[in-house]
């Protein structure tokens, strides 16, 4: 029997390590080439890795929660044959499997996150005294417990076995209430609360990368933050009209979409804010393209997925792209390529009921805009006080690339567009 080890491949973007989040197979399972075997978290995203070998899983070599470097053996497969050998065997070639592959073989590159998903796993029964591999395999089932990452973490904290919890969530998922109910039944929740001590949380993956990036940005880029309150009543009226237009009926239009459109217009007028700093060559790099990043809060921490060439999109396409990125981020499935190349960032802190803040720049970018909550406030209109829709815009910029006058002009442009949008925000 040949024994092959699948090693952690280089998933791109220069990443050198990853954390094992969840095993999708168990010892004794029979797998085919490109079957997903493990879910990993890198500094930028969560990725399912497909197996480059077919055979029987003989060992899971890295425990859940452990961070390992590229090249570390993750899983051992008996009778493990790679895709080329598998094809040859199916054709009657009967080629012998090769010896153990190097740390990050080129043949695995096309498998990472892109392998055919139509291949299904045929699982063998677990190895027990009564149940050996000579027993015929049971009907094909998916034995993976469905639960969000935050629910899995809660279960680990409380010592609850997810496989033993009765799911009540949508589509058979285990909810937080299911976990706490199970913990209470077995005394785990009471014991957890009774400790009243410290809880230590390992900082890995996305959260660790975010922490490093924010420290780097805060202590290398001289931040300047400016605020302005804006009467956005006309923009809110436009938003309501757009929701009734035929061209927007099948897409969710939000204030963030219109703010993103205003930012694209303002960046064209003020290209200083669409720049990056080249420390090595002492240069300011002015970008002719506009790639807008959107800060998103996810169960695994802050991520900033990017919409490339946002200024070239119609408002409809921009809305579709923002909605899709938000859904992917919330599901924890944002891929590394979707997080790269941003030239300016928008963060909507208003969704948390916050009026304003001092946002930290994404590393290498010249500016970031924070959108506060939009709410009715008393506002002076032609010498009389009226209730108006008002928001606070807070914009930070890198003073190495942007002078105070340039930063103020940019923020003023955005405010003016939102104050009186006209047809600017409806771009077919």
VOGU-3710 file (C-alpha; in Angstrom, 3 decimals, decimal comma):
1> xxxxxxxxxx> 0,000/0,000/0,000  1,243/3,481/-0,829  0,963/6,155/1,815  0,764/9,754/0,636  0,826/12,950/2,697  -1,082/16,003/1,520  0,890/19,052/2,606  -0,433/22,583/3,130  -0,040/24,265/-0,267  0,679/27,901/-1,011
11> xxxxxxxxxx> -2,815/29,338/-1,471  -1,475/32,543/-2,980  -1,077/36,220/-1,984  2,301/35,438/-0,361  0,718/33,715/2,658  3,033/31,393/4,588  0,761/29,799/7,189  -2,824/28,808/7,915  -4,993/27,595/10,794  -6,965/24,346/10,580
21> xxxxxxxxxx> -10,594/25,290/11,270  -12,475/22,088/10,574  -11,841/18,637/9,218  -14,372/17,591/6,577  -13,320/13,919/6,652  -12,421/11,375/9,318  -10,056/8,429/9,569  -11,411/5,529/7,549  -13,217/7,718/5,010  -12,629/6,903/1,366
31> xxxxxxxxxx> -12,026/10,027/-0,700  -11,636/10,823/-4,388  -9,381/13,347/-6,065  -10,682/16,906/-5,442  -12,953/15,913/-2,571  -12,817/18,739/0,047  -10,966/17,441/3,113  -10,172/20,412/5,351  -11,262/23,990/5,982  -8,393/26,379/6,721
41> xxxxxxxxxx> -8,200/30,036/7,674  -5,418/32,174/6,271  -4,646/35,775/7,123  -7,102/36,823/4,422  -9,876/34,271/4,049  -11,327/30,841/4,744  -10,640/28,180/2,113  -11,690/24,566/1,635  -8,794/22,442/0,390  -9,534/19,532/-1,975
51> xxxxxxxxxx> -7,464/16,366/-1,848  -4,945/15,685/-4,629  -5,129/11,970/-3,788  -7,712/9,209/-3,900  -7,741/6,528/-1,232  -8,573/5,905/2,415  -7,836/8,538/5,068  -5,365/6,953/7,486  -4,578/9,980/9,620  -5,475/13,609/10,325
61> xxxxxxxxxx> -2,084/15,061/11,218  -2,974/18,561/12,453  -5,546/19,210/15,219  -8,299/21,781/14,780  -7,163/25,215/15,909  -3,461/24,697/15,211  -1,578/27,090/12,917  0,993/25,491/10,626  3,352/26,655/7,904  3,114/25,951/4,178
71> xxxxxxxxxx> 4,578/22,500/3,516  3,310/20,916/6,752  1,714/17,495/6,256  -2,028/17,790/6,924  -3,483/14,377/6,108  -2,252/10,870/5,281  -3,986/8,845/2,554  -3,452/5,101/1,994  -3,372/3,913/-1,611  -3,059/7,649/-2,287
81> xxxxxxxxxx> -2,777/8,330/-5,977  -2,659/11,734/-7,611  -4,935/12,935/-10,431  -2,608/11,773/-13,204  -2,318/8,259/-11,760  -6,035/8,082/-11,036  -6,851/8,892/-14,647  -4,318/6,346/-15,849  -5,783/3,653/-13,602  -9,280/4,387/-14,827
91> xxxxxxxxxx> -7,995/4,004/-18,381  -6,392/0,669/-17,534  -2,839/1,975/-17,332  -2,264/0,685/-13,817  0,558/3,137/-13,156  2,301/2,945/-9,810  1,751/5,858/-7,430  4,700/8,166/-6,992  6,581/8,675/-3,739  5,666/11,422/-1,257
101> xxxxxxxxxx> 5,350/14,793/-2,927  7,419/17,874/-2,015  6,150/20,657/0,233  4,113/22,613/-2,281  3,928/20,726/-5,556  2,944/22,604/-8,679  0,407/19,905/-9,505  -1,618/20,935/-6,455  -1,904/24,588/-7,456  -4,941/24,037/-9,634
111> xxxxxxxxxx> -6,643/22,078/-6,869  -6,730/24,772/-4,203  -10,309/25,933/-3,903  -10,996/25,270/-7,582  -11,416/21,511/-7,914  -14,635/20,043/-9,367  -17,280/19,981/-6,656  -19,512/17,450/-8,387  -17,329/14,569/-7,137  -18,974/13,065/-4,067
121> xxxxxxxxxx> -17,385/11,315/-1,107  -18,020/7,647/-0,463  -17,503/7,183/3,247  -16,489/3,913/4,856  -17,798/3,003/8,319  -15,686/4,095/11,280  -13,129/1,548/12,562  -14,464/-0,203/15,679  -14,247/-3,681/17,101  -17,603/-4,611/15,585
131> xxxxxxxxxx> -17,223/-2,622/12,408  -14,126/-3,123/10,255  -13,233/-2,076/6,733  -14,492/-5,438/5,481  -18,048/-4,300/6,229  -19,870/-2,978/3,121  -19,966/0,816/3,064  -23,226/2,439/4,231  -25,337/4,690/2,008  -23,639/7,955/1,183
141> xxxxxxxxxx> -24,282/10,589/3,865  -22,782/13,872/4,905  -21,586/13,435/8,476  -20,395/17,006/8,923  -22,232/18,948/11,592  -23,549/22,237/10,201  -22,739/25,219/12,425  -21,347/28,727/12,082  -17,766/29,363/13,245  -19,005/31,383/16,230
151> xxxxxxxxxx> -21,225/28,454/17,267  -18,309/26,025/16,925  -16,162/28,260/19,127  -18,911/28,466/21,766  -19,189/24,682/21,736  -15,428/24,326/22,257  -15,492/26,860/25,109  -18,311/25,002/26,847  -16,986/21,519/26,129  -20,050/20,570/24,071
161> xxxxxxxxxx> -19,812/17,866/21,387  -21,568/19,377/18,354  -22,302/15,933/16,930  -24,422/15,196/20,015  -26,486/18,408/19,774  -29,966/18,331/18,236  -30,025/21,125/15,603  -33,000/23,480/15,419  -31,584/26,115/13,068  -32,363/26,609/9,364
171> xxxxxxxxxx> -31,501/23,648/7,119  -30,447/21,546/10,093  -27,782/23,908/11,434  -26,797/23,977/15,100  -27,552/27,368/16,687  -26,044/29,084/19,734  -29,250/28,359/21,643  -28,841/24,647/20,823  -25,302/24,676/22,220  -26,175/26,579/25,416
181> xxxxxxxxxx> -29,167/24,301/25,992  -26,945/21,244/25,651  -24,347/22,788/27,962  -26,973/23,626/30,594  -28,343/20,096/30,457  -24,895/18,645/31,144  -23,723/21,312/33,569  -21,191/22,874/31,233  -22,756/26,312/31,016  -23,107/26,603/34,788
191> xxxxxxxxxx> -19,507/25,568/35,266  -18,380/28,007/32,608  -20,137/30,918/34,300  -19,020/29,811/37,740  -15,354/30,108/36,807  -15,685/33,893/36,498  -12,024/34,017/35,554  -10,038/34,880/32,462  -10,714/33,619/28,984  -7,706/33,507/26,689
201> xxxxxxxxxx> -8,387/33,717/22,967  -5,721/32,743/20,466  -5,241/35,503/17,899  -4,874/33,738/14,572  -5,774/34,071/10,933  -7,722/37,128/9,863  -7,801/38,759/13,302  -4,030/38,512/13,739  -3,421/39,867/10,229  -5,813/42,755/10,897
211> xxxxxxxxxx> -4,086/43,584/14,173  -0,680/43,687/12,506  -1,963/45,800/9,625  -3,653/48,326/11,896  -0,570/48,749/14,071  1,587/49,174/10,982  -0,791/51,733/9,494  -1,292/53,706/12,722  2,436/54,077/13,382  3,747/54,584/9,850
221> xxxxxxxxxx> 1,126/56,809/8,184  0,516/60,252/9,724  -3,271/60,231/10,091  -5,432/63,316/9,835  -9,190/63,004/10,419  -11,866/65,529/9,450  -15,631/65,493/10,041  -18,639/67,130/8,509  -22,382/66,853/9,186  -24,469/66,583/6,032
231> xxxxxxxxxx> -28,173/66,990/5,343  -28,775/63,941/3,132  -32,555/64,281/2,919  -32,488/64,576/-0,872  -30,284/61,502/-1,157  -32,720/59,549/1,018  -35,600/60,733/-1,176  -33,646/59,606/-4,238  -33,027/56,255/-2,600  -36,752/55,708/-2,109
241> xxxxxxxxxx> -37,455/56,671/-5,728  -34,775/54,303/-7,005  -36,370/51,416/-5,121  -39,498/51,872/-7,249  -37,631/52,108/-10,575  -37,828/49,082/-12,839  -34,046/48,955/-13,345  -33,437/48,572/-9,592  -36,334/46,317/-8,621  -34,261/43,135/-8,361
251> xxxxxxxxxx> -31,347/44,569/-6,365  -31,035/45,956/-2,827  -30,204/49,672/-2,936  -28,761/51,044/0,324  -27,192/54,337/1,432  -23,792/52,605/1,195  -24,307/52,123/-2,532  -24,992/55,813/-3,079  -22,108/56,863/-0,848  -19,821/54,565/-2,848
261> xxxxxxxxxx> -20,989/56,245/-6,057  -20,306/59,675/-4,528  -16,818/58,532/-3,447  -16,021/57,394/-6,993  -17,020/60,795/-8,378  -15,049/62,647/-5,696  -11,939/60,511/-6,272  -11,975/61,446/-9,955  -12,056/65,103/-8,953  -9,421/64,630/-6,221
271> xxxxxxxxxx> -6,978/61,936/-7,402  -4,616/62,634/-4,494  -6,888/60,460/-2,342  -6,549/57,560/-4,804  -2,825/57,078/-4,213  -0,357/54,893/-2,355  3,028/55,535/-0,739  6,172/53,856/-2,113  8,647/54,072/0,757  11,481/52,320/-1,087
281> xxxxxxxxxx> 11,523/54,774/-3,978  10,191/57,805/-2,077  7,299/58,131/-4,516  3,584/58,789/-4,430  1,840/56,331/-6,748  -1,279/57,911/-8,263  -3,818/55,274/-9,432  -5,834/55,685/-12,609  -8,231/52,954/-11,494  -10,543/53,057/-8,470
291> xxxxxxxxxx> -10,882/49,915/-6,365  -13,180/50,485/-3,401  -12,788/48,357/-0,279  -15,705/47,892/2,124  -14,916/47,120/5,757  -17,066/44,182/6,866  -17,513/42,751/10,346  -17,567/38,947/10,247  -17,530/36,164/12,865  -13,795/35,812/12,199
301> xxxxxxxxxx> -12,984/39,501/12,440  -12,704/42,500/10,158  -12,203/41,912/6,447  -12,145/44,449/3,627  -13,381/42,906/0,364  -12,667/45,024/-2,704  -14,728/45,999/-5,755  -12,322/46,544/-8,628  -12,943/49,346/-11,143  -15,919/50,541/-9,120
311> xxxxxxxxxx> -15,981/53,876/-10,962  -16,603/52,099/-14,272  -19,718/50,330/-12,954  -23,292/51,455/-13,242  -25,084/52,091/-9,964  -27,012/48,865/-10,528  -23,843/46,805/-11,017  -22,218/48,511/-8,047  -25,197/47,569/-5,857  -25,038/43,954/-7,027
321> xxxxxxxxxx> -21,314/43,773/-6,322  -21,648/45,295/-2,831  -24,476/42,922/-1,888  -22,566/39,867/-3,139  -19,385/40,843/-1,309  -21,325/41,438/1,918  -23,002/38,017/1,743  -19,708/36,275/0,997  -17,972/38,077/3,868  -20,709/37,217/6,370
331> xxxxxxxxxx> -20,458/33,571/5,313  -16,700/33,661/5,880  -15,992/32,667/2,270  -14,175/35,753/1,001  -11,245/34,602/-1,133  -7,754/36,179/-1,019  -8,119/37,708/-4,488  -11,251/39,545/-3,314  -9,275/41,267/-0,551  -6,404/42,576/-2,664
341> xxxxxxxxxx> -5,807/45,740/-4,658  -7,955/48,294/-2,821  -7,183/51,973/-3,412  -9,728/53,566/-1,023  -11,903/52,187/1,790  -15,428/52,874/3,066  -16,587/51,741/6,500  -20,244/52,046/7,492  -20,242/52,462/11,266  -23,792/53,788/11,140
351> xxxxxxxxxx> -25,150/50,230/11,041  -24,023/49,954/14,686  -25,852/53,157/15,671  -22,603/55,174/15,768  -22,436/58,775/14,546  -18,712/59,201/13,908  -15,237/57,859/14,580  -11,591/58,145/13,564  -11,050/55,332/11,048  -7,553/53,887/10,579
361> xxxxxxxxxx> -6,250/53,726/7,034  -5,887/50,422/5,265  -2,117/49,922/4,818  -0,814/51,695/1,724  -3,979/53,681/1,019  -4,303/57,450/1,179  -7,848/57,700/2,535  -10,760/56,023/4,304  -14,304/57,311/4,798  -16,515/56,411/7,776
371> xxxxxxxxxx> -20,277/56,791/7,245  -22,186/57,475/10,460  -25,801/56,595/11,115  -28,394/58,470/9,096  -31,129/59,749/11,376  -33,614/62,570/11,753  -32,125/65,616/13,472  -33,256/69,214/13,889  -31,696/71,216/11,049  -31,827/74,874/10,087
381> xxxxxxxxxx> -33,386/75,350/6,637  -33,819/78,949/5,475  -33,898/80,303/9,048  -36,336/77,746/10,338  -35,703/74,477/12,157  -36,923/71,298/10,454  -36,420/67,569/11,019  -34,001/66,413/8,325  -32,087/63,226/7,512  -28,526/63,959/8,660
391> xxxxxxxxxx> -25,314/61,947/8,797  -21,731/62,563/9,858  -18,911/61,806/7,442  -15,480/61,215/9,017  -12,525/60,939/6,668  -8,924/60,036/7,577  -6,073/60,609/5,159  -2,321/60,107/4,996  -0,716/63,543/5,348  2,361/62,381/3,410
401> xxxxxxxxxx> 0,259/62,109/0,260  -2,612/64,481/0,923  -2,414/68,092/2,062  -5,069/69,508/4,349  -6,652/71,538/1,545  -6,838/68,482/-0,727  -8,380/66,330/1,987  -10,922/69,023/2,819  -11,844/69,471/-0,846  -12,440/65,731/-1,228
411> xxxxxxxxxx> -14,674/65,518/1,841  -16,526/68,649/0,756  -17,188/67,137/-2,674  -18,725/64,011/-1,172  -20,873/66,100/1,162  -22,092/68,306/-1,688  -23,050/65,314/-3,845  -25,026/63,727/-0,997  -26,615/67,065/-0,112  -27,847/67,608/-3,687
421> xxxxxxxx> -27,415/64,391/-5,690  -29,445/65,360/-8,748  -28,785/62,608/-11,300  -25,157/62,105/-10,263  -25,898/58,986/-8,239  -28,065/57,326/-10,908  -25,551/56,133/-13,469  -27,030/53,721/-15,986
//
